[in-house]
Amino acid sequence: MTRGVSFFLGTALLLLAAGTAGAEVALPAVLGEHMVVQREIPLHLWGRAAPGETVTASFRGESRSVATDELGRFSLYLPPSAAGGPFTLTVSASNTIRLDDVWVGDVWVAAGQSNMELTLDEAEGAAAEIPQARHPQVRFLRAERRTSSFPLADVVTDGWKACTPETAPKVSAVAYFFARHVREHNPVPIGVIDASWGGTPLAAFTPLATIAGDPALLPALVHWSRMADARSTTLLEIEKEKRELEAAAARARAQGQEPPRQPWRPDFDAWRPAAIYNALVAPLAPFAIRGVIWYQGESDASPERAPVYARLFQSMIRDWRRAWGVGDFPFLFVQLASWTAGPGNAWPELREAQGRALTTVNTAMAVAIDVGHPTDIHPRDKKTVGTRLALAARVLAYGERLEHSGPLFRQVTPEGPGLRVSFDHGEGLTTRGGAEVAGFEIAGADGRYIPAEARIVGSTVFVSSAAVPAPRSVRYGWADNPRVSLYNAAGLPASPFRSSE
């Protein structure tokens, strides 16, 4: 769906309210006091008023006017401007809206599931960080959870908040550390719009037309149809769990023990393809941004979902860029951290699928394999993750010259009794603390992998094993919770990989 079609379809809900709200000019929730608007891009303002009414907007000494259409919609652009603030924005028709404390800088969207959603007060080091979280030129907007079968015109939010010790505890920890680091090295105002939702699949963030229009993506619709077909049984199971949980809680309280927690189940509505895109992403697309940071994949790391992830993820990135219409903005994402997922999982395959998105222009991947937790799917070290995303932003968005990626598999070459593995971003290969090079396995023609001896040779790793005299393939960190050891000179970890499927 093009940006124009999405905009005019999306404004439908704003217009439905026009009859009861009167003729006053109204703006969507993303346009509000304390906001950050994107620098060096025309400032887009849109909303509704009475049909045929003239709407005038003024900002930084510039004014533009436009008449609403027969449905009361308006859309206008003010000239691009440089970073700075605070400024006042006014939009006038029969009434005047005055928005104070508006800053011009860079706007990022933070999206994904629970590891993006996890708040600063839940993160490692929160007690020390929160009292220092005074960053008045960093602003956050949280799009509240809701779903829709069609693109909505607006998000639900309680408005833009400046980053203070009072507001910081409930913002995304990854987004907070990302914004803090970016601003430390590029001192412009930073705005972050949080559109994350824990425990949700990639398909829910993807436009429905994209999924339905690509035969290779139809498995995503099959997965949803199976979930929908089982809904009646699932509801009965939930009711049974509820009764059992209430009984168990009563017994626990009688014995002075902690009541058991209800087991997690997917949110049925939030798993519907395009449901989150329609409600949380499409309404934001008319608002210009600098880029996206993304942390998702846990809900898709199963044998039936992982095979379609690479194509679906790349399609979603392209669609988001088309929706915003501001070019191939940086799309920075986190590879799944380590976690003991148990038998029958596809975490290694999902990480591989994520890495394939690097073939899409202007993308970067923050490897998090070394900051996971074996028994907690929500590792608490969000500072490392946010900082690694920020390193990528400093290169892709701000043009700095620095290493932003850990070693990425390039090729494998047979050499005598072993294999030589070459890497991109592999300058200064090393291990931490002088540890051995661990995590490598090799296989011969039978495809059976066994642990390999590995040693660093310059920017390559030579792997071999006496048990595999004619090795054919190599893999590294190929497990849900692998033992890994390889870093480059910048201290960034190597991504898990396999040389052949």
N, C-alpha and C positions, 0 to 999 in steps of 0.2 A: 504494500500500500504506500503510495507516495505521501510526502509530507503534507501537500495541499489537501488531498482527499482525507487523510487522517484528521487534519485540523478542522475541516468543515463538518465531518461526521461527528467528531468529538465535541464540538460546541453545541450539539443538539441539546444536551442536558441543561446547559446554561440557559438556552433559549426557552426551554419548557417552563422555566420559572418566571419568564419575563412578564407574563400576564398578571401574576400575583405580586411581583416585586415592584411594579410600577415602571416608570420610564428612566429611573436613575441609572447612571453608568455603573457597571459592575466589572470587577477584575477577577481572574482565577486566583486561587489561594497561593500559588507559587509566587505571584507578584505581591509583595508585601513589605512593610517596614522592616528594616534591619537586613534586607536581602543583599546578596552580592549578585551583580549582573556581569555577563561576560564582556571583558574588554576587547577592543579592536574588532568587534563584530557589531553590525547594526543591532540596536536594541529593539527587540520585538515586543510590542504591547498588543494585547487582544482582549476581547470580552464582549459585552453586550450593552445595549442601551435601547432607546425607542427606535423603531424602524424609521430610517431617513434622517435621524438626528446627526448633527455634526459633533464629533468627538475630537478634542484637542489635547495633546500631550506635550509637556515641557520638561526638559532635563538638561542641566548644565548649559543653559543659555540657548538651547535649540528647541524649536516647537514644530509640530506637524499636526495637521488636521485631516480627518477623513469622515465621510458620511457612512453611517451604518447601512447595511443592505435591507431588503424587505423583511428579513427575519430578525433584524436587530443586531446582527453581528458586525463587529469591526475588527480590523487588523491593520496596524500601522507600524512603521519603523522609524526610529530616530537614528541620527548618524552615529557611527562608531566613536568610542572615546577611549582615552588612555586610563590606566589604573589610577585610582584615587578615591577620595571620599572624606567625610560623609557628604552626601548630596541630598536634595529633595526632588522627588518626582511628583508631578501633578498630572492628573487626567480629569478633564472637565467635559461635561455636557450640560444637562439641566442641573446637575450637582457637580461638586468637585471632590475628587479623592486626592488626598495629600499623603504621600509616603515619605517619611523622614528616615535619616540614618541609612541611606542607600549607598553602597560601595560598588566600585567597578574593579573587577579583578578576574580571577579564574574560577569557574564553576565546574565541579566534578560530581558525577553521579556514582554513588556506592550501592551496589546491588549484589544479590546472591542469596544464600541461605544463612543458617544459624551462625556460622563462623564469621560472617560479615555483620550479622545482627548483634552478636555478643557485645554487651556494653562495657564501657571503661571501668565501671565499678566492679565488674566481674573478672577483669583482666589481671594478670600478674603485675605487681608493682603499683596497683591502683592507689594504695594508701599514701605512697610518696608522690605520685603523679598528680592526683586530683587537686591538692592544695596549690600546686604551681600552674594549674591549667588556666592561666589568664592570657588569653590570646584574642583581644578585642576585634582584630581584623580577620578572625576565622569564624565563619558562621555556619550553622547547621540547620537543615530543614528535614523533618521526618515525615515521610508519606505513610499514613496509617494503613494498616492492613484492610484490604477489601478486595473483592473479585468482581469480575463482570464478564458477560458473554459478548460484549461489544466494546469498542474504545470509548472511554469516558472523556468528559471535557475537563474534569478537575480532580485533584486529589483532596483527601481530607487531611488536615494538618493543623497543629496549634501555632504555626508560624515560625519564622526564622528566629534563631537564638544566637546571640554572641557567645563565644566560648569563655566561660567563667568557671570557677570551682563549684558554682551552684548548678550550672547546666551541663557541665562535662560528664558527670557520672553516668548519665543515661544516653549518651551518644555512642555510636559504633566505635569500639576500641580501635579496630583496624583503620577506620576512616579518620579518627582523631590523630593517631600516630602518623598516618600518611600526610594529613594536612599540616601538622606541626612541623614535620621534617621538610616538606616542600617549601613552606614559608620561611623556614630558617635559612634556606639557600637561595630562594627567589622571593624577596620581600614584597609580594603583592597581596592584596586581600584574597582570601580563599573562601569559597562557599562550597559546601557539600550537601547534596540532596540524597538522603538515605531511602532507598526503595527495596530494602532487603526483607526476606520473609523466611524464617527458619523452617527446615524440613520440607523443602519444595523442590520439584524437579525442573530441569532446564526447559522442558516443553511449555511449562506455565509462563515462562518469560518470553516466549517466541510467538510472533503473529500467526494466527491460525491459517491464513492464506499461504504462508510459507510452508507450513507442515503439510497441508492438504495438496499443495501444488507440486511437491517433489516426491515421486514414488519411493525414493530412498529413505524418506522421512516418515513414511506411513506407519512403520512400527510404533512411533510415538502415539498415534491414534489407536492402534491396536492395544497398547498397554493401558491407555485410558479406558477403552471399551471394556476390557476385562475387569478393571477396577469398578466401573459402573455396574457391570453385570452382577458383581459380587456384593453390591452395596446392601441389599436386603439382609444377606447373611451377616455382613459386617456389623450392621446395626444391632442385630440380635446378639452377636458376640460382645459388642460394647455394653449392651444392657446387662449381660451375664457378668462381665468383668466388674461393672459398677456394683452389682449386688454382692459379689464376692469380696470386693475391696471394702465395702461398707462393713461387712461382717468381720473382715480381718482387722480393720481399723478399730472397731469396737473392742475386739479381743486385745489388741495392742494397748489401747488406752487403759483397759481394765488392769493390765499387767504393768502399767507405767512405762510402756515402750513407745518408740516412735512409730506412728502409723505408716503402713506401706504406701508408696506412691503409685498412682495410676500409670500403667505402661503407656509409652508413647504410641500414637497412631497417626498416620498421615491425615492432614486436613483435606477432606474430600474435595471441597470446592477449590482449594488452592492447588490441587494437583491437575485440575482440568487444563488441557492445552490452551494457551493464550490468556488464561484467566487473570494472571498477575500482570502480564503485558498490557492488557486492556485497561486495567484499573490503576496501575501504579507507574507504568512507563509511557504509554501513549499520551496521557495528559501532560507530561513534562516535555514532550518533544518540541513544542513551539518555543521553549525557553532555551536559548543558546547555551552550550556548555563547552568546556575545554576537553573533557574526556571522561572515561568510565574506569572505575576500579571494580573488580568482580571476584567473588570468592564463593564458589558453589561446586557441587559435584557429588557430595556424599549420597544424596538421594538417587543418583543415577549409577552408582558403583555396584551394579548387579549384573549377572551374566546376560540377562535379556535386554538391559538398557544401555550398557556400556558400548556395544558395537555401533550404535547409531549416534553416539555422543559427538564424535569428531565432526561429522557433517552437520549435525544440528547446531553445534556451538558456532561453527564458522558461518552458517546461514543466519543465526541470530545476530552475530556481530554486524554482518552486512546490512541486515534489516534495521537494526538500531541506527546505524549511520545514515541509511536512507531516510528514516523517520525524522531525524534531527536536521538533515539537510545542510550541515555545516562542514562537509568533507569527511575524510577518513581520520576522524579524531583518534587520539591514542586510546586503545582498549587494553588495559593492564589487568592481568588475572593471576590468581594464586593457584598453584598446583596442590592437589590434596596432600595434607600432612600425613604422617604415619599414625596408624591406629590398628589395634587388633580387631579386625572385622569378623574373623571367624571363617570356617570352611564355606566354600561355595561363593566367595566374594569375587569381585572383579576390580578391586582397587588398583592393581598395577595396570590393567588395561585402561582404566579410566584416566590415570595419570598420562598414559601414552596418548590417549585421545585428546586430552587437554593440550599437550605439547604440539600436536599437529596444527593447532590454531596459529602457531607461530609462522606458518606459511601465508597467513593473511597479513596484508600490509599494516604497518604501524601498530603492531601488537607486541607485548612483552609478557613474560611469565616469571612470577616470583616463586622460586622453589622453596617449599616448606617442609621437606621430608625430614629435616633434622630438628624441627621444633614441635613435633607431634607428641602425643602421650599414648602409651600402649593401651590404657584402659579408659581414656576420656576422648570422645570424638570432638570435644571442644577444647583443644589445647589453649592454655591461658596466656602464652607468650604472644601477644598481639603486637607488641612493639617491633619485634623482629620482622613480622609479616608486613606491617604498615611501612616500615623503613625500606624494605626491599621493593615494595611497590613504588615508593617515593623515588628510589634510585632510578627505576625505569622511567618515571615521569620526568626526572631531571634530564634524562637523555632524549626521550622522544618528544616531550612537550616543551622543554626549555633549552634544548640544544647544548647541554653541558657535555664535556668530553670526560667520561669516566666509565668504569666497568659496572654494568647493571645486571648482568646475568651470571649465574653459575655455569660450569661446564655443561655443554649440550653435545650429545653424541653426533659425530659427523660421519665416520666410516670405520670399518674394521678391515685389516689387511693380514692375510696369512703370512707368517714369518717363522720358518723353521718349525719347531715343535709347538709353537703357540700362536697367539693372535695379538696384533698391535692395534690398539684402539685410539683413534684420533678424535679431538673435540674442538668445537667452536667455543670461544670464551674460556680456553684452557690454559692461558698463560699463567705460569707459576703454580702448576699443580702441586698439591701438598695434602697432608692429612693434619688433623688437629692434635696437638700435644705429642707429636712423634709417634702416633699410633700406626699400626700396620694398615696397609691398603686392604680394606675389607669390603665385602658386598658383591664381589664379582663371581660369576659362574660361567662355565663353558660347556658346550655340548658337541658331540661328534655327529656322524650321520644318523645315529639313532634318535637324536633330539632329546636325549636324557641329560639334564643339566646337573653338574656337580660343582662344589666349591672349587675355585681356582686360586692359585698363587698369583699375586699381582704386584707389580713394582712400577713406580713412576719413572719414566725416561723422558725428560724434557717436558713437552706438552702432550705426551702420549702415555698410555698405560699398557704394559706388556703383560699378558695373562697366559697361563699355561697350567697343565696338570699332567703328572705321569700317567694318570688313569685315562687320559684322553689324548692319545698320541697324534690324532689327526683332527683337531678341533675345527668345527664349521661355524659356530655362532657363539656369541657372548651376550650376557645380560648383567645388569647391575641394579641392585636395590629392588629386585623383582619380587615383592611380597607386600602384603598389606602393612606390616610393621617391620620393615627390613633393618638390618644393621648396615649403616652407610658410613663412609669415611672420607670421601674425596671432595676437595675444595680447590678453588683457584686462588691466586695471589690476593684477590680482593676479599677473601674470606667468605665467598658465596658457594653454596653446596652444589654438587653435580646433580642433575636430574636423573632419576631412574630411567633405564632404557633397556631395550633388547634389540639386537642387530637383525633378527629375523623373526617372523611370526610362526 
